[in-house]
Amino acid sequence: MTPPLRVVFETTAELSLESCENFLLDQLQLPLPHVEKISRGLVTTSLERLTAHPHTYPVCRLALELGIGHYRELLIDGYRVIYRFWPEREQVSVYLFAHQRQDFKQLLFEYQLLS
């Protein structure tokens, strides 16, 4: 049995999670306790799933349309988790959290994930 992989939440993931929280508060007008619960759930679920099976989720189609083929996309209850799997390092790097209604291409530009 293979050991679980190390999952690293990059600075862009932390910043985008905060942006996602602001989107939920400001645009969708969700109450703060609900937003905090969603954030915790996203981090916990992504950690659980990516530690065990990072290779099973598809390449991020929207990033691929922009010529970037190394990002994968995990969907969790209407949220995108964008990550990269580094098998040689036995590591997963999470780069972005986004609600499905956020402008995804804009987020890729904003967090400079187009390379």
Summary of the structure (lengths in Angstrom):
residues: 115
radius of gyration: 13.9
end to end distance: 33.7
largest distance: 45.1
contacts: 323
relative contact order: 0.21
helix: 48%
strand: 23%
